[in-house]
Amino acid sequence: MATITQLQIFSKVIQIGNFTKAGQALNMTQPAVSQAVASLEAELGVSLLIRDKSKGLILTDIGEKILLQIRTIENSLKIIDQEVTAEKGLETGTIKVAGFPDVSARFLPKVIQAVQQKYPNITIELFEGSIEEVFNWITSREVDIGFIYSPHNSLDIIPLVEDKYMAVFPPEHHLLEKSFITLSDLSSESLIVGKWGNPKAIEQLFIDKGLPYHQKYTVSNLNTMLGMIQESLGLSILPELAIKDTEMWKFARPILTDYRRNIALAAISLQQVSRATKLFIDIVKEQVN
């Protein structure tokens, strides 16, 4: 029968994507890691992964299914450990949290600071990516909890913030004279779009109004986007939370639209998250309120 150790080694190899680096993380040699994975495959009687020279490690179909179950087991072990530690009067554990760039930059630092002040023995590991990546990390149990847009029928969610959209202009743009901006005002402008956000939804707003939509640049970093706007390479439509504490806030104007971004915490099952994750959720709620 497969051992817990074999399952954990396999999980770490897939998480890191490299046998040697996984061995370093586990204080094991690369041959020992390879042997553990080979023994697991032999015990189960199936091939779990393929080593591809160009693509690296690729999970087989059964490997993906087993990895999901392994992460469920790892989460259960983490819950057991945290419950025992809490019984001894300590709060400890590691929380893997996923977020998209503007939440990570503008919202999470205050949350993490509050967690560290209240529970210094809890460690937070942050994953940052696009909304699609955050969703995939949650559903694959690679993270404990994540920040997404709601509603989301396939996940348990806790609604947090309703965020309105702003138009962000270069410093000398003529539309800065207006207090409010319409989509029609923006229909002839060159737009800079962030990969991490919800560009399809923004584009749909223009389509629904029968307005042209001119997407000129796509970037993956918020600071890069703001720098490009400052250099008059285009303007952008961004959530208020993304820019409120930046220097570009003075060049932002609210857009007259009912469309809002609703941010929520999400997990596969909020009932099954670890004790440390529940404490994290409580801190997030306190910070939002």
Backbone as JSON, one array per atom type, in Angstrom:
{
  "sequence": "MATITQLQIFSKVIQIGNFTKAGQALNMTQPAVSQAVASLEAELGVSLLIRDKSKGLILTDIGEKILLQIRTIENSLKIIDQEVTAEKGLETGTIKVAGFPDVSARFLPKVIQAVQQKYPNITIELFEGSIEEVFNWITSREVDIGFIYSPHNSLDIIPLVEDKYMAVFPPEHHLLEKSFITLSDLSSESLIVGKWGNPKAIEQLFIDKGLPYHQKYTVSNLNTMLGMIQESLGLSILPELAIKDTEMWKFARPILTDYRRNIALAAISLQQVSRATKLFIDIVKEQVN",
  "N": [[0.84, -1.2, 0.0], [0.45, 2.26, -0.75], [2.39, 4.79, 0.88], [1.99, 7.56, 3.19], [4.19, 9.24, 3.07], [5.25, 8.72, 0.49], [3.15, 9.73, -1.07], [3.23, 12.44, -0.35], [5.76, 13.17, -1.26], [5.45, 12.82, -4.03], [3.47, 14.79, -4.5], [4.92, 17.12, -3.87], [6.89, 17.07, -5.86], [5.34, 17.53, -8.17], [4.29, 20.03, -7.54], [6.59, 21.66, -7.53], [7.75, 20.97, -9.92], [10.1, 19.73, -10.61], [12.47, 17.2, -10.05], [14.97, 17.35, -8.72], [14.92, 19.88, -7.41], [12.69, 19.48, -5.83], [13.67, 17.51, -4.16], [15.6, 19.01, -2.78], [13.91, 20.75, -1.38], [12.72, 18.94, 0.3], [14.78, 17.95, 1.72], [16.08, 15.72, 0.65], [17.86, 13.43, -1.51], [18.11, 13.62, -5.11], [17.98, 11.06, -6.45], [16.68, 9.58, -4.43], [14.19, 10.79, -4.3], [13.23, 10.27, -6.89], [13.13, 7.48, -6.74], [11.16, 7.14, -4.79], [8.86, 8.12, -6.1], [8.79, 6.35, -8.25], [8.38, 3.96, -6.86], [5.86, 4.48, -5.8], [4.32, 4.56, -8.14], [4.69, 1.9, -8.95], [3.48, 0.57, -6.84], [0.83, 1.4, -7.12], [0.34, 0.59, -9.66], [0.1, 2.07, -11.99], [1.0, 4.64, -14.38], [1.99, 7.79, -13.34], [3.09, 10.2, -14.15], [4.72, 11.89, -16.91], [7.93, 12.37, -18.21], [8.97, 14.96, -20.04], [11.21, 16.33, -22.33], [11.02, 18.9, -23.41], [8.71, 20.05, -22.29], [8.82, 19.45, -19.61], [7.64, 18.02, -16.56], [4.74, 16.11, -16.97], [1.52, 15.45, -16.0], [-0.24, 12.36, -16.11], [-3.59, 11.34, -17.09], [-4.72, 9.77, -15.0], [-2.89, 10.45, -13.11], [-3.48, 13.15, -12.59], [-5.99, 12.9, -11.37], [-5.33, 11.4, -9.09], [-3.53, 13.14, -7.85], [-5.22, 15.2, -7.03], [-6.67, 13.9, -5.02], [-4.59, 13.32, -3.29], [-3.89, 15.86, -2.42], [-6.17, 16.48, -1.02], [-5.89, 14.67, 1.08], [-3.52, 15.69, 2.2], [-4.45, 18.16, 3.08], [-6.24, 17.31, 5.05], [-4.46, 16.15, 6.87], [-3.09, 18.44, 7.61], [-5.1, 19.84, 8.9], [-5.56, 18.14, 11.1], [-3.08, 18.38, 12.42], [-3.11, 21.12, 13.07], [-5.34, 21.3, 14.73], [-4.55, 19.74, 16.9], [-2.35, 21.24, 17.77], [-3.66, 23.63, 18.44], [-5.15, 22.73, 20.58], [-3.21, 22.57, 22.45], [-2.87, 25.14, 23.1], [-1.75, 26.81, 21.23], [-1.62, 28.6, 18.12], [-1.01, 27.67, 14.94], [0.47, 26.93, 11.7], [0.4, 26.67, 8.05], [-0.85, 28.72, 5.52], [-2.01, 28.65, 2.29], [-2.55, 31.06, 0.01], [-4.31, 32.44, -2.7], [-4.3, 35.09, -5.07], [-5.21, 37.84, -7.27], [-3.3, 40.4, -9.05], [-3.96, 43.22, -8.22], [-5.44, 42.9, -5.87], [-3.58, 41.5, -4.36], [-1.56, 43.42, -4.11], [-2.78, 45.75, -3.02], [-4.56, 45.04, -1.0], [-4.03, 42.61, 0.38], [-1.54, 42.96, 1.87], [-2.22, 44.39, 4.28], [-3.93, 42.56, 5.46], [-2.24, 40.34, 5.83], [-0.37, 41.46, 7.59], [-2.02, 41.89, 9.82], [-2.7, 39.26, 10.47], [-0.17, 38.24, 11.17], [0.42, 39.77, 13.41], [-1.53, 38.95, 15.22], [-1.45, 36.17, 15.15], [1.39, 34.98, 15.31], [2.68, 32.57, 14.74], [1.6, 31.53, 12.5], [2.05, 30.92, 9.09], [1.99, 32.48, 5.92], [1.64, 31.63, 2.58], [1.87, 33.04, -0.49], [0.19, 33.0, -3.58], [0.2, 34.37, -6.77], [-1.67, 35.39, -9.56], [-3.55, 35.28, -12.67], [-7.18, 35.61, -12.84], [-8.16, 33.2, -13.86], [-6.03, 31.47, -13.26], [-6.04, 31.59, -10.47], [-8.52, 30.41, -9.93], [-8.02, 27.81, -10.93], [-5.96, 26.99, -9.18], [-7.36, 26.86, -6.79], [-9.37, 24.89, -7.32], [-7.77, 22.68, -7.85], [-6.76, 22.22, -5.43], [-4.29, 23.25, -4.81], [-3.94, 25.55, -3.45], [-5.2, 26.83, -0.31], [-7.2, 28.72, -0.09], [-8.7, 31.42, -1.97], [-8.84, 34.64, -3.64], [-11.43, 35.71, -5.66], [-13.56, 36.72, -8.46], [-17.01, 37.19, -7.88], [-20.41, 36.23, -8.83], [-19.81, 32.65, -8.26], [-20.53, 29.57, -9.15], [-19.4, 27.03, -8.75], [-17.83, 27.0, -6.51], [-17.44, 27.46, -2.94], [-18.2, 30.56, -1.54], [-17.36, 33.72, 0.03], [-18.73, 36.75, 0.01], [-17.07, 39.89, -0.34], [-16.22, 42.62, -1.22], [-17.64, 45.24, -3.17], [-16.63, 46.6, -6.09], [-16.2, 49.5, -7.91], [-15.71, 50.67, -11.34], [-13.09, 52.58, -12.86], [-11.93, 55.1, -15.13], [-8.67, 55.52, -16.19], [-6.38, 57.98, -16.9], [-3.77, 59.43, -19.03], [-1.63, 62.05, -17.73], [-2.12, 64.58, -19.03], [-4.5, 64.37, -20.37], [-7.44, 65.27, -22.2], [-9.98, 64.5, -21.3], [-9.91, 64.52, -18.59], [-11.0, 66.79, -17.65], [-13.61, 66.3, -17.16], [-16.02, 65.27, -14.71], [-17.29, 62.83, -14.57], [-17.17, 59.86, -16.56], [-18.29, 58.53, -19.65], [-18.99, 55.45, -21.42], [-19.11, 55.97, -24.09], [-17.43, 58.18, -24.3], [-15.01, 56.89, -24.2], [-14.83, 55.34, -26.42], [-13.33, 55.94, -28.67], [-10.78, 55.81, -27.85], [-7.44, 54.52, -27.23], [-6.91, 51.53, -25.58], [-5.34, 50.11, -22.72], [-4.97, 46.94, -21.51], [-5.29, 44.68, -18.77], [-4.04, 41.41, -18.2], [-4.73, 40.04, -15.92], [-7.22, 40.78, -15.06], [-10.66, 41.17, -15.95], [-11.02, 41.27, -18.89], [-12.73, 40.5, -21.0], [-15.3, 40.96, -20.04], [-15.29, 43.74, -19.81], [-14.95, 44.49, -22.47], [-17.37, 43.52, -23.44], [-19.18, 45.32, -22.39], [-18.9, 47.54, -24.06], [-19.67, 46.41, -26.49], [-22.36, 45.78, -25.97], [-23.41, 48.31, -25.91], [-23.15, 49.03, -28.5], [-20.77, 50.19, -29.26], [-17.48, 51.0, -30.5], [-14.47, 49.21, -29.64], [-11.26, 49.61, -28.63], [-8.6, 47.9, -28.16], [-5.33, 48.23, -27.45], [-2.9, 47.53, -26.15], [-1.81, 44.72, -24.2], [-1.08, 43.79, -20.95], [0.71, 42.2, -18.23], [1.29, 43.1, -15.75], [0.45, 45.31, -13.16], [1.81, 47.67, -12.35], [3.4, 48.12, -14.59], [1.42, 48.7, -16.44], [0.36, 51.12, -15.35], [2.6, 52.74, -15.61], [2.82, 52.86, -18.4], [0.47, 54.22, -19.02], [1.03, 56.66, -17.83], [3.0, 57.53, -19.53], [1.56, 58.23, -21.69], [0.72, 56.26, -23.51], [-1.7, 55.18, -23.79], [-4.96, 54.65, -22.31], [-6.71, 53.26, -19.45], [-9.21, 50.99, -18.14], [-9.98, 50.44, -14.95], [-10.49, 48.7, -11.8], [-11.52, 50.43, -8.84], [-10.19, 49.69, -6.45], [-7.73, 48.85, -7.4], [-6.23, 51.1, -7.99], [-6.49, 53.08, -6.09], [-4.66, 53.75, -4.05], [-2.47, 54.65, -5.43], [-0.18, 56.8, -7.31], [-1.46, 57.47, -9.61], [-4.08, 57.84, -9.05], [-5.14, 60.43, -8.98], [-5.56, 60.92, -11.58], [-7.74, 59.52, -12.33], [-11.13, 58.82, -13.18], [-14.57, 58.29, -12.35], [-16.61, 55.86, -14.03], [-19.65, 56.02, -15.76], [-21.52, 53.55, -15.31], [-23.39, 50.6, -14.54], [-21.98, 48.36, -14.05], [-20.1, 46.33, -11.91], [-17.28, 45.09, -10.04], [-17.27, 42.27, -8.15], [-15.7, 41.14, -5.38], [-14.63, 38.18, -3.82], [-13.92, 35.75, -1.21], [-12.85, 32.42, -1.76], [-13.25, 28.85, -1.72], [-12.95, 25.28, -2.2], [-14.51, 23.91, -0.36], [-15.79, 25.58, 2.28], [-16.35, 24.56, 4.72], [-14.49, 22.61, 5.14], [-11.97, 23.7, 5.35], [-8.73, 24.36, 6.83], [-7.93, 24.97, 10.33], [-6.22, 27.19, 10.64], [-6.72, 28.51, 8.24], [-9.38, 29.24, 8.61], [-9.05, 31.13, 10.64], [-7.65, 33.03, 9.19], [-9.66, 33.8, 7.38], [-11.43, 35.05, 9.16], [-9.9, 37.28, 9.89], [-9.72, 38.6, 7.42], [-12.42, 39.31, 7.03], [-12.71, 41.11, 9.17], [-10.97, 43.16, 8.34], [-12.2, 44.03, 6.0], [-14.62, 45.0, 6.93]],
  "CA": [[0.0, 0.0, 0.0], [1.2, 3.52, -0.8], [2.55, 5.45, 2.17], [1.77, 9.01, 3.23], [5.44, 9.87, 2.63], [5.3, 8.63, -0.96], [2.16, 10.66, -1.61], [3.7, 13.81, -0.13], [6.89, 13.4, -2.17], [4.87, 13.0, -5.36], [2.81, 16.09, -4.51], [5.95, 18.16, -3.89], [7.51, 17.04, -7.19], [4.43, 18.19, -9.11], [4.18, 21.44, -7.15], [7.81, 22.37, -7.92], [7.99, 20.68, -11.33], [11.48, 19.3, -10.82], [12.85, 16.21, -9.04], [16.11, 17.82, -7.93], [14.48, 20.97, -6.52], [11.79, 18.88, -4.84], [14.55, 16.87, -3.19], [16.18, 20.06, -1.93], [12.86, 21.23, -0.48], [12.39, 17.86, 1.24], [16.05, 17.47, 2.31], [16.32, 14.39, 0.1], [18.61, 13.43, -2.76], [17.28, 13.44, -6.3], [17.68, 9.64, -6.66], [15.71, 9.11, -3.43], [12.88, 11.31, -4.73], [12.84, 9.49, -8.07], [12.79, 6.13, -6.28], [9.88, 7.21, -4.07], [7.8, 8.25, -7.1], [8.74, 5.08, -8.99], [7.77, 2.97, -5.96], [4.43, 4.8, -5.73], [3.72, 4.1, -9.39], [4.69, 0.44, -8.93], [2.49, 0.15, -5.85], [-0.5, 1.66, -7.66], [0.21, -0.12, -10.93], [-0.21, 3.01, -13.07], [1.97, 5.71, -14.6], [1.42, 9.04, -12.83], [3.62, 11.37, -14.85], [5.61, 11.7, -18.05], [9.04, 13.33, -18.26], [9.12, 15.48, -21.39], [12.4, 17.19, -22.35], [10.67, 20.28, -23.74], [7.62, 20.55, -21.44], [9.03, 19.11, -18.21], [6.81, 16.95, -16.01], [3.35, 16.18, -17.39], [0.69, 14.46, -15.32], [-1.18, 11.56, -16.89], [-4.98, 11.55, -16.65], [-4.9, 9.19, -13.67], [-2.03, 11.23, -12.22], [-4.22, 14.35, -12.19], [-7.03, 12.48, -10.43], [-4.71, 10.98, -7.83], [-2.96, 14.32, -7.21], [-6.32, 15.91, -6.35], [-6.97, 13.16, -3.79], [-3.44, 13.49, -2.39], [-3.99, 17.19, -1.8], [-7.23, 16.37, -0.02], [-5.28, 14.0, 2.23], [-2.59, 16.64, 2.82], [-5.25, 19.15, 3.79], [-6.76, 16.66, 6.26], [-3.33, 16.03, 7.8], [-2.81, 19.78, 8.11], [-6.17, 20.15, 9.86], [-5.27, 17.36, 12.31], [-1.93, 18.99, 13.09], [-3.49, 22.42, 13.63], [-6.28, 21.07, 15.83], [-3.75, 19.27, 18.04], [-1.57, 22.38, 18.24], [-4.59, 24.56, 19.09], [-5.52, 22.13, 21.87], [-2.1, 22.85, 23.37], [-2.86, 26.57, 23.38], [-1.0, 27.53, 20.2], [-2.22, 28.67, 16.79], [0.1, 27.57, 14.0], [0.11, 26.34, 10.41], [0.7, 27.39, 6.82], [-2.03, 28.97, 4.69], [-1.69, 28.99, 0.9], [-3.57, 32.01, -0.42], [-4.16, 32.9, -4.08], [-4.95, 36.36, -5.38], [-4.79, 38.5, -8.5], [-2.32, 41.43, -8.7], [-4.35, 44.4, -7.47], [-5.8, 42.47, -4.52], [-2.33, 41.16, -3.68], [-0.77, 44.62, -3.83], [-3.48, 46.81, -2.29], [-5.45, 44.56, 0.05], [-3.46, 41.53, 1.17], [-0.52, 43.33, 2.86], [-2.83, 44.73, 5.56], [-4.45, 41.32, 6.03], [-1.1, 39.54, 6.29], [0.17, 42.11, 8.78], [-2.95, 41.63, 10.94], [-2.54, 37.84, 10.83], [1.12, 38.07, 11.84], [0.35, 40.39, 14.73], [-2.42, 38.18, 16.09], [-1.05, 34.75, 15.15], [2.76, 35.01, 14.78], [3.16, 31.25, 14.33], [0.96, 31.14, 11.24], [2.79, 31.34, 7.9], [1.17, 32.64, 4.72], [2.32, 31.46, 1.29], [1.03, 33.77, -1.44], [0.23, 32.68, -5.01], [-0.38, 35.49, -7.51], [-1.86, 35.1, -10.98], [-4.8, 35.76, -13.26], [-8.39, 35.03, -12.26], [-8.21, 31.79, -14.28], [-5.03, 30.72, -12.5], [-6.52, 31.49, -9.09], [-9.58, 29.4, -9.94], [-7.4, 26.49, -11.1], [-5.24, 26.65, -7.94], [-8.36, 26.48, -5.78], [-10.03, 23.62, -7.66], [-6.79, 21.6, -7.78], [-6.33, 22.19, -4.02], [-2.91, 23.7, -4.66], [-4.03, 26.57, -2.41], [-6.29, 26.62, 0.64], [-8.27, 29.7, -0.31], [-8.28, 32.43, -2.92], [-9.71, 35.78, -3.94], [-11.94, 35.64, -7.03], [-14.76, 37.51, -8.71], [-18.24, 36.43, -7.66], [-20.71, 34.91, -8.25], [-19.11, 31.49, -8.81], [-21.39, 28.47, -8.72], [-18.69, 25.78, -8.46], [-17.03, 27.16, -5.3], [-18.02, 28.14, -1.78], [-17.66, 31.91, -1.52], [-17.75, 34.72, 1.03], [-18.65, 38.07, -0.63], [-16.27, 40.84, 0.44], [-16.18, 44.01, -1.65], [-18.14, 45.62, -4.48], [-15.62, 47.54, -6.57], [-16.62, 50.17, -9.15], [-14.66, 50.85, -12.34], [-12.62, 53.94, -13.12], [-11.09, 55.33, -16.29], [-7.39, 56.09, -15.75], [-5.89, 58.72, -18.06], [-2.48, 60.12, -18.97], [-1.78, 63.3, -16.96], [-2.58, 65.76, -19.78], [-5.63, 63.98, -21.23], [-8.51, 66.27, -22.19], [-11.17, 64.01, -20.6], [-9.76, 64.76, -17.15], [-11.82, 67.95, -17.31], [-14.95, 65.81, -16.81], [-16.14, 64.63, -13.4], [-17.7, 61.45, -14.83], [-16.85, 59.42, -17.91], [-19.2, 57.55, -20.24], [-18.33, 54.51, -22.33], [-19.01, 56.66, -25.38], [-16.22, 59.0, -24.23], [-13.83, 56.04, -24.32], [-14.96, 54.47, -27.6], [-12.32, 56.26, -29.68], [-9.49, 55.83, -27.17], [-6.62, 53.31, -27.21], [-6.98, 50.97, -24.23], [-4.34, 49.18, -22.2], [-5.76, 45.94, -20.79], [-4.53, 43.77, -17.91], [-4.36, 39.98, -18.34], [-5.21, 39.5, -14.65], [-8.58, 41.23, -14.76], [-11.77, 40.54, -16.66], [-11.12, 42.1, -20.1], [-13.88, 40.11, -21.82], [-16.49, 41.63, -19.5], [-15.17, 45.16, -20.16], [-15.23, 44.58, -23.91], [-18.8, 43.27, -23.64], [-19.9, 46.56, -22.07], [-18.89, 48.36, -25.27], [-20.47, 45.7, -27.5], [-23.77, 45.93, -25.61], [-23.81, 49.69, -26.24], [-22.91, 49.25, -29.91], [-19.63, 51.1, -29.35], [-16.2, 50.37, -30.84], [-13.58, 48.9, -28.51], [-9.91, 49.64, -29.2], [-7.58, 47.35, -27.25], [-4.04, 48.42, -28.12], [-1.85, 46.79, -25.45], [-2.18, 43.81, -23.12], [0.07, 43.65, -20.05], [0.46, 41.27, -17.13], [1.72, 43.72, -14.5], [-0.28, 46.55, -12.92], [2.74, 48.8, -12.35], [3.76, 48.36, -15.99], [0.26, 49.38, -17.04], [0.28, 52.5, -14.87], [3.72, 53.45, -16.23], [2.47, 53.1, -19.81], [-0.54, 55.29, -19.03], [1.72, 57.91, -17.49], [3.77, 57.93, -20.72], [0.56, 58.56, -22.73], [0.6, 55.19, -24.51], [-3.1, 54.78, -23.81], [-5.62, 54.75, -21.01], [-7.2, 51.96, -19.01], [-10.4, 50.88, -17.29], [-9.5, 49.65, -13.82], [-11.27, 48.78, -10.57], [-11.09, 51.45, -7.88], [-9.24, 49.11, -5.5], [-6.42, 48.68, -8.03], [-5.49, 52.35, -8.19], [-6.83, 54.1, -5.09], [-3.49, 54.16, -3.27], [-1.35, 54.91, -6.33], [-0.04, 58.18, -7.76], [-2.35, 57.69, -10.75], [-5.45, 58.04, -8.59], [-5.59, 61.79, -9.3], [-5.89, 60.95, -13.01], [-8.83, 58.56, -12.51], [-12.49, 59.36, -13.12], [-15.56, 57.21, -12.34], [-17.33, 55.59, -15.27], [-21.1, 55.91, -15.56], [-22.01, 52.22, -15.67], [-23.83, 49.8, -13.39], [-21.12, 47.18, -13.92], [-19.22, 46.32, -10.73], [-16.5, 43.89, -9.77], [-17.55, 41.76, -6.8], [-14.58, 40.31, -4.92], [-15.03, 37.23, -2.78], [-13.03, 34.66, -0.83], [-13.42, 31.18, -2.28], [-12.61, 27.56, -1.46], [-13.78, 24.16, -2.65], [-15.5, 23.75, 0.72], [-15.42, 26.4, 3.43], [-16.51, 23.73, 5.92], [-13.37, 21.69, 5.27], [-10.67, 24.37, 5.4], [-7.99, 24.16, 8.08], [-8.17, 25.94, 11.41], [-5.48, 28.41, 10.33], [-7.44, 29.19, 7.16], [-10.57, 29.87, 9.22], [-8.57, 32.33, 11.33], [-7.35, 33.98, 8.12], [-10.95, 34.3, 6.9], [-11.94, 35.99, 10.17], [-9.11, 38.52, 9.78], [-10.15, 39.27, 6.18], [-13.73, 39.92, 7.3], [-12.47, 42.27, 10.03], [-10.33, 44.2, 7.54], [-13.18, 44.55, 5.04], [-15.64, 45.74, 7.68]],
  "C": [[0.88, 1.25, 0.0], [1.25, 4.16, 0.58], [2.27, 6.94, 2.05], [3.01, 9.73, 2.7], [5.55, 9.85, 1.12], [4.35, 9.63, -1.61], [2.63, 12.1, -1.49], [4.88, 14.15, -1.04], [6.38, 13.65, -3.59], [4.21, 14.37, -5.5], [3.82, 17.22, -4.62], [6.63, 18.22, -5.26], [6.64, 17.77, -8.21], [4.32, 19.67, -8.8], [5.37, 22.23, -7.67], [8.13, 22.15, -9.39], [9.37, 20.17, -11.64], [11.89, 18.35, -9.7], [13.96, 16.72, -8.13], [15.69, 18.89, -6.93], [13.51, 20.46, -5.46], [12.59, 18.19, -3.76], [15.17, 17.87, -2.24], [15.15, 20.58, -0.93], [12.53, 20.22, 0.6], [13.61, 17.33, 1.99], [16.32, 16.01, 1.92], [17.19, 14.51, -1.15], [17.66, 13.21, -3.93], [16.99, 11.97, -6.58], [16.63, 9.1, -5.68], [14.3, 9.57, -3.79], [12.36, 10.5, -5.92], [12.4, 8.09, -7.68], [11.44, 6.11, -5.58], [8.71, 7.29, -5.05], [7.65, 6.96, -7.89], [8.07, 3.99, -8.15], [6.27, 3.2, -5.83], [3.71, 4.3, -6.98], [3.63, 2.57, -9.43], [3.62, -0.09, -7.98], [1.07, 0.3, -6.4], [-0.75, 0.92, -8.98], [-0.17, 0.76, -12.1], [0.93, 4.01, -13.21], [1.33, 7.04, -14.22], [1.89, 10.27, -13.58], [4.52, 10.95, -16.0], [6.68, 12.77, -18.0], [9.27, 13.73, -19.72], [10.26, 16.5, -21.41], [12.04, 18.66, -22.61], [9.64, 20.88, -22.78], [7.8, 20.25, -19.96], [8.16, 17.95, -17.77], [5.35, 17.15, -16.4], [2.57, 15.08, -16.68], [-0.13, 13.66, -16.33], [-2.6, 11.85, -16.38], [-5.21, 11.0, -15.25], [-4.03, 9.92, -12.65], [-2.72, 12.48, -11.71], [-5.28, 14.01, -11.15], [-6.45, 12.12, -9.07], [-4.12, 12.18, -7.1], [-4.03, 15.1, -6.45], [-6.66, 15.23, -5.03], [-5.83, 13.28, -2.78], [-3.52, 14.83, -1.68], [-5.12, 17.25, -0.79], [-6.7, 15.72, 1.25], [-4.34, 14.95, 2.96], [-3.34, 17.7, 3.61], [-5.8, 18.57, 5.09], [-5.66, 16.51, 7.31], [-3.0, 17.38, 8.43], [-3.85, 20.18, 9.16], [-5.93, 19.41, 11.17], [-4.15, 18.01, 13.11], [-2.31, 20.3, 13.76], [-4.46, 22.27, 14.79], [-5.53, 20.62, 17.08], [-2.95, 20.42, 18.64], [-2.45, 23.38, 18.98], [-5.01, 24.04, 20.46], [-4.45, 22.4, 22.92], [-1.95, 24.34, 23.65], [-2.08, 27.39, 22.38], [-1.81, 27.57, 18.91], [-1.08, 28.69, 15.79], [-0.4, 26.99, 12.68], [0.53, 27.22, 9.25], [-0.58, 27.51, 6.0], [-1.54, 29.35, 3.3], [-2.85, 29.8, 0.34], [-3.29, 32.46, -1.85], [-4.91, 34.2, -4.29], [-4.48, 36.88, -6.72], [-4.08, 39.79, -8.13], [-2.82, 42.59, -7.86], [-4.81, 44.07, -6.06], [-4.54, 42.18, -3.72], [-1.57, 42.41, -3.25], [-1.46, 45.59, -2.89], [-4.23, 46.34, -1.05], [-4.76, 43.56, 0.98], [-2.38, 41.96, 2.17], [-1.09, 43.67, 4.23], [-3.37, 43.48, 6.26], [-3.32, 40.49, 6.61], [-0.49, 40.13, 7.55], [-0.7, 41.83, 10.0], [-2.85, 40.19, 11.41], [-1.26, 37.64, 11.63], [1.12, 38.67, 13.24], [-0.46, 39.55, 15.71], [-1.99, 36.73, 16.23], [0.36, 34.63, 14.56], [3.29, 33.67, 14.31], [2.48, 30.73, 13.07], [1.74, 31.75, 10.08], [1.84, 31.42, 6.72], [2.04, 32.51, 3.48], [1.4, 32.02, 0.22], [1.28, 33.31, -2.88], [-0.45, 33.83, -5.74], [-0.5, 35.15, -8.98], [-3.15, 35.71, -11.49], [-5.99, 35.12, -12.55], [-8.5, 33.54, -12.61], [-7.23, 30.95, -13.48], [-5.48, 30.54, -11.05], [-7.6, 30.41, -8.99], [-8.99, 27.99, -10.03], [-6.64, 26.06, -9.85], [-6.21, 26.21, -6.85], [-8.93, 25.1, -6.08], [-9.07, 22.44, -7.63], [-6.25, 21.41, -6.36], [-4.85, 22.54, -3.85], [-2.83, 24.83, -3.62], [-5.22, 26.25, -1.5], [-7.49, 27.5, 0.34], [-7.77, 30.75, -1.28], [-9.3, 33.54, -3.06], [-10.13, 35.7, -5.41], [-13.04, 36.67, -7.22], [-15.97, 36.62, -8.45], [-19.33, 37.01, -8.58], [-19.91, 33.8, -8.93], [-19.78, 30.24, -8.29], [-20.63, 27.23, -8.26], [-17.86, 25.85, -7.18], [-17.88, 27.72, -4.17], [-17.39, 29.53, -1.7], [-18.16, 32.71, -0.33], [-17.62, 36.09, 0.35], [-17.93, 39.07, 0.27], [-16.5, 42.29, 0.03], [-16.85, 44.17, -3.01], [-17.29, 46.79, -4.97], [-16.08, 48.18, -7.89], [-15.42, 50.4, -10.07], [-14.38, 52.32, -12.6], [-11.87, 53.97, -14.45], [-9.83, 56.04, -15.81], [-6.68, 56.68, -16.96], [-4.43, 59.15, -17.91], [-2.67, 61.5, -18.35], [-2.37, 64.49, -17.72], [-3.82, 65.47, -20.63], [-6.8, 64.95, -21.07], [-9.75, 65.81, -21.41], [-11.07, 64.17, -19.08], [-10.56, 65.98, -16.7], [-13.21, 67.52, -16.83], [-14.93, 65.15, -15.44], [-16.52, 63.16, -13.52], [-17.46, 61.14, -16.3], [-17.9, 58.43, -18.39], [-18.39, 56.6, -21.12], [-18.17, 55.13, -23.71], [-17.76, 57.55, -25.43], [-14.97, 58.18, -24.55], [-13.78, 55.25, -25.62], [-13.93, 54.76, -28.69], [-10.9, 56.23, -29.11], [-8.77, 54.48, -27.28], [-6.53, 52.8, -25.78], [-5.83, 50.03, -23.94], [-5.07, 48.23, -21.26], [-4.85, 45.03, -19.98], [-4.98, 42.33, -18.07], [-5.04, 39.44, -17.08], [-6.68, 39.81, -14.38], [-9.64, 40.45, -15.52], [-12.02, 41.3, -17.96], [-12.31, 41.77, -20.98], [-15.15, 40.84, -21.36], [-16.47, 43.12, -19.86], [-15.5, 45.35, -21.64], [-16.73, 44.42, -24.19], [-19.64, 44.5, -23.33], [-20.0, 47.46, -23.3], [-19.77, 47.72, -26.35], [-21.96, 45.89, -27.23], [-24.3, 47.32, -25.94], [-23.65, 50.0, -27.72], [-21.75, 50.19, -30.17], [-18.37, 50.35, -29.76], [-15.31, 50.22, -29.6], [-12.17, 48.75, -29.06], [-8.89, 49.18, -28.15], [-6.23, 47.4, -27.96], [-2.93, 47.6, -27.49], [-2.47, 45.86, -24.41], [-0.95, 43.58, -22.25], [-0.31, 42.73, -18.89], [0.81, 41.87, -15.77], [1.04, 45.08, -14.33], [0.64, 47.76, -12.96], [3.21, 49.15, -13.76], [2.64, 49.12, -16.69], [0.21, 50.85, -16.63], [1.41, 53.34, -15.46], [3.43, 53.78, -17.68], [1.42, 54.2, -19.93], [0.12, 56.64, -18.78], [2.53, 58.44, -18.68], [2.87, 58.17, -21.93], [0.49, 57.53, -23.86], [-0.84, 54.7, -24.64], [-3.71, 55.03, -22.45], [-6.18, 53.38, -20.64], [-8.48, 52.09, -18.2], [-10.04, 49.92, -16.17], [-10.44, 49.74, -12.63], [-10.68, 49.81, -9.61], [-10.02, 50.92, -6.94], [-7.83, 49.04, -6.08], [-5.59, 49.95, -8.03], [-5.63, 53.36, -7.06], [-5.62, 54.61, -4.33], [-2.27, 54.41, -4.14], [-1.3, 56.39, -6.71], [-0.99, 58.5, -8.91], [-3.8, 57.93, -10.34], [-5.99, 59.42, -8.98], [-5.94, 61.93, -10.79], [-6.99, 59.93, -13.34], [-10.18, 59.25, -12.37], [-13.49, 58.2, -13.14], [-16.29, 57.09, -13.67], [-18.81, 55.4, -14.96], [-21.59, 54.57, -16.12], [-22.43, 51.49, -14.4], [-22.92, 48.61, -13.14], [-20.18, 47.35, -12.72], [-18.42, 45.02, -10.69], [-16.75, 43.48, -8.33], [-16.46, 40.78, -6.4], [-15.05, 39.43, -3.78], [-13.87, 36.31, -2.42], [-13.67, 33.37, -1.3], [-12.57, 29.97, -1.92], [-13.51, 26.47, -2.02], [-14.89, 23.9, -1.63], [-15.03, 24.56, 1.92], [-15.56, 25.63, 4.73], [-15.28, 22.87, 6.18], [-12.01, 22.37, 5.32], [-10.04, 24.18, 6.77], [-8.32, 25.24, 9.1], [-7.46, 27.27, 11.12], [-6.18, 29.21, 9.23], [-8.7, 29.87, 7.68], [-10.19, 31.15, 9.97], [-8.25, 33.43, 10.32], [-8.64, 34.61, 7.6], [-11.53, 35.33, 7.87], [-11.22, 37.33, 10.09], [-9.54, 39.3, 8.53], [-11.48, 39.97, 6.39], [-13.58, 41.17, 8.16], [-11.91, 43.44, 9.22], [-11.32, 44.84, 6.57], [-14.21, 45.42, 5.74], [-15.06, 46.97, 8.37]]
}
